[in-house]
């Protein structure tokens, strides 16, 4: 799982997926801001909205495990 407060395209998640897929087939999930105009707000509110907060990351990890 990669998490970044940046656009999902061209970011850390894509770089990790590229390198990882060349060596091992594994499930990868990227949590980031979708390729749309983002909303504006306080960082904690935005992290929750985009599921980049603790609950969002835990739920993503849980979904990979099941």
PEMO-V147620 format. One record per residue. RES is the residue in one letter. PHI is phi as a letter, one per 30 degrees, with the letter a starting at -180 (* if undefined). PSI is psi in whole degrees, -180 to 180 (999 if undefined). NEAR is the number of other ideal C-beta (glycine too) atoms within 10 Angstrom. Layout:
res=(RES	RES)
phi=(PHI	PHI)
psi=(PSI	PSI)
near=(NEAR	NEAR)
This chain:
res=(X	X	X	X	X	X	X	X	X	X	X	X	X	X	X	X	X	X	X	X	X	X	X	X	X	X	X	X	X	X	X	X	X	X	X	X	X	X	X	X	X	X	X	X	X	X	X	X	X	X	X	X	X	X	X	X	X	X	X	X	X	X	X	X	X	X)
phi=(*	c	b	b	c	a	d	d	d	i	c	e	e	d	d	d	d	d	d	d	d	d	c	b	d	b	d	b	b	c	c	a	d	d	d	b	d	d	d	c	l	d	e	d	d	d	d	d	d	c	i	c	d	e	d	d	d	d	d	d	d	d	d	d	d	b)
psi=(127	146	127	141	64	175	141	-28	129	17	-159	-43	-43	-40	-45	-43	-42	-51	-44	-42	-22	-21	-39	134	107	160	130	137	139	128	117	-180	127	164	65	172	123	157	167	138	-171	145	-47	-38	-40	-41	-42	-45	-43	10	35	8	180	-46	-42	-41	-43	-45	-39	-45	-41	-41	-30	-34	-17	999)
near=(15	16	19	14	14	12	14	18	12	10	16	14	21	15	11	14	15	10	10	13	11	7	7	7	7	9	9	15	14	17	20	20	19	10	10	8	7	13	10	7	11	8	9	9	12	16	19	15	14	18	14	19	17	9	11	16	16	11	13	17	12	9	11	12	7	5)
